[in-house]
Amino acid sequence: MYNMRAEHLATGNGPELLWHVLHRDGRTLCGRQLNGKETLTPEGVLEREDYCRRCMNSVAAVVGAGLFGASADAQEAQRA
């Protein structure tokens, strides 16, 4: 099982939450260093949300490999 964490980003279209998937040790699957900023704006404005494509592709690869008989841990170890 993986955990997810949102990263607060300032974009040209306003604030955004970008969700990342975390390894068991707390690192993102995409390798990006997450900032420690709050995930809500001071005004409490709802932000746009999206998912990190690199993280999602990594999860899809592990799940897909698991469906074909390979263990998810073995697949994750091969990428590390």
Salt bridges, closest charged atoms under 4 A:
GLU7 OE1 - HIS20 NE2 2.92
GLU7 OE1 - ARG32 NE 3.23
GLU16 OE1 - ARG48 NH1 2.94
ASP25 OD2 - ARG27 NE 2.74
GLU47 OE2 - HIS8 NE2 3.29
ASP50 OD2 - ARG48 NH2 3.69
ASP73 OD1 - ARG24 NH2 2.86
GLU76 OE2 - HIS23 ND1 3.11
